[in-house]
Amino acid sequence: MAKMGAAILVCIVVLALDVTAGILGIEAQAAQNKVMFQDIGIFFTQITGILKMYDFASSCTVGILA
């Protein structure tokens, strides 16, 4: 009877660890997706800045040539 009690206890501990690992995995994936979208936002911000500088440079060139 004692062996069966120990087996049930081990089963409950393994089940608790599995549930905890699943929850942490879901949270880690959500955090990773959040960081990926922030990186994309930074990339588009840099591209927008480059396009604005190009637009400014081309308007200055047109102003000088006109």
C-alpha positions as CSV (number, residue, x, y, z in Angstrom):
1,M,0.0,0.0,0.0
2,A,2.9,2.4,0.7
3,K,4.3,1.8,-2.7
4,M,1.0,2.8,-4.3
5,G,0.9,6.0,-2.3
6,A,4.4,6.9,-3.3
7,A,3.6,6.1,-7.0
8,I,0.5,8.4,-6.8
9,L,2.6,11.2,-5.2
10,V,5.3,10.9,-7.9
11,C,2.5,11.0,-10.6
12,I,1.0,14.2,-9.0
13,V,4.5,15.8,-8.9
14,V,5.2,15.0,-12.5
15,L,1.8,16.2,-13.5
16,A,2.3,19.5,-11.7
17,L,5.7,20.0,-13.3
18,D,4.3,19.3,-16.8
19,V,1.5,21.9,-16.3
20,T,4.0,24.5,-15.0
21,A,6.3,23.9,-18.0
22,G,3.3,24.3,-20.4
23,I,2.3,27.6,-18.8
24,L,5.8,28.9,-18.9
25,G,6.2,27.8,-22.5
26,I,3.1,29.7,-23.5
27,E,4.3,32.8,-21.7
28,A,7.7,32.6,-23.3
29,Q,6.2,32.3,-26.8
30,A,4.0,35.4,-26.2
31,A,7.0,37.4,-25.0
32,Q,9.0,36.3,-28.0
33,N,6.3,37.3,-30.4
34,K,6.1,40.7,-28.6
35,V,9.8,41.3,-29.1
36,M,9.6,40.3,-32.7
37,F,6.9,42.9,-33.4
38,Q,8.9,45.5,-31.6
39,D,11.9,44.7,-33.8
40,I,9.7,45.1,-36.9
41,G,8.5,48.5,-35.6
42,I,12.1,49.7,-35.1
43,F,13.0,48.5,-38.6
44,F,10.1,50.4,-40.2
45,T,11.0,53.5,-38.1
46,Q,14.6,53.4,-39.5
47,I,13.3,53.0,-43.0
48,T,10.9,55.9,-42.6
49,G,13.8,58.1,-41.3
50,I,15.9,57.1,-44.3
51,L,13.1,58.0,-46.7
52,K,12.6,61.3,-45.1
53,M,16.3,62.1,-45.4
54,Y,16.2,61.1,-49.1
55,D,13.1,63.3,-49.6
56,F,14.8,66.3,-47.9
57,A,18.0,65.8,-50.0
58,S,16.1,65.5,-53.2
59,S,14.1,68.7,-52.5
60,C,17.3,70.5,-51.6
61,T,18.9,69.4,-54.9
62,V,15.8,70.5,-56.9
63,G,15.9,73.9,-55.1
64,I,19.6,74.4,-55.9
65,L,19.2,73.4,-59.6
66,A,16.1,75.5,-60.1
